[in-house]
Amino acid sequence: MARKVFVSILFFFSISLHSYDDEGNLFSDPKGDLNDLNEMERLEEVFYQTKTLGKERLIVIQTISSSKKTMIVRLGRAQQIRTGMKALFSTDKVSLLMTAKEAGRYNSLWEIDDFGAVIPFEKGEFVVFNNSTESLFDQIPSLKKRLQSEIKRRNYIPKPFWVARGNGSLGVYESVSDISSNRVELRAGTQFELTNYHHFDRRIDWGWGLRGDLEVAVLESEPRLQIPSTRIFLTGEFLYHFPFFKTSISHFYAGLGIGIGPSLTQVSDAISTGYAVSIPVMRLGLETKVTSEHTFMFEIIAEGVSMQESFDDGTLQTTNIANLKLSLGYKF
């Protein structure tokens, strides 16, 4: 069993081996650097470099000095910024000619050329950087519309979405309160989930949903009884989305969740009922957009389940289970 799990994980992560670029980078952040765009985002991008003279990108002001003469932005030697370089920083109302005074790997300090003026920007404000000082009059007529379009795109809050999943589970550990040793030889099951996700933060979604479990445990000694269990969970979960691959429209994500609901187990003619808690539910997934309307999600899941049940004669039984699962989901 361990060998099968290892092979599945190895196959799961091998997909990423073809996603490195020429510089050895695996991931890109489409909202962090306008050079790091996949094909679909590049078609939608408002500020793409080939549209005007010079190299143009939308940046955020990191820090402004108290004198309003200098500021720091997230551009450095990695973006070909050099000490003494001149560039334009523009909004829809003003353009400033500034000179780079210091340049680190990813940050640089800029000073305004006109000492009679002050920097009108605010910390955290979006501005347009252009390394061509001759393109000022080319930019101004359409700058306002383009700037507003880009800010709207970046501030866009995704709509809620649904994910339907089908899971196959395998029990890797089990203990029962009234049995001194583990008598279960195999526990396997099928699960169905329907979850509604909402945007929480830049890379985080939260979701709630319903899950149904159908499991069968087979005893290892005679009589080899098959003991079915049924559970229904109300679930809650957070998903964290990692950056997209450079060369695809796929990305990894991780989830952490919990579930609680009623459970029922049948042993021969006896039935025990109670409640079950699934905590934690840990998932690692790969989301792949096949077309603009169809997205599939492949997942490896590990979870712990605790069932508190009682029989008709009042006997209490606690069953603790550790499951490994493979899941296929459809996002809509």
Buried (B, 14 or more C-beta within 10 A) or exposed (E): EEEEBEEEEEEBEEBBEEBBEEEEEBBBEBBEBBEBBBEEBEEEBBBBEEEBBBBBBBBBBBEBEEEEBBBBBBBBBEBEBEEEBEBBBBBBEEBBBBBBEBBEEEBBBBBBEEEEEEBEBEEEEBBBBBBBBEBBEBBBEEBEEBBEEBBEBEEEEEEEBBBBBEBEBBBBEBBBEEEEEEBBEEBBBBBEBEBEBEBEEEBEBBBEBBBBBBBEBBBEEEEEEEBEBBBBBEBBBBBBBBBBBBBBBBBBBBBBBBBBBBBBBBBEEEEBBBBBBBEEBEBBBBBBBEEEEEBBBBBBBBBBBBBBBEBEEEEEBEBEBBBBBBBEBEBE
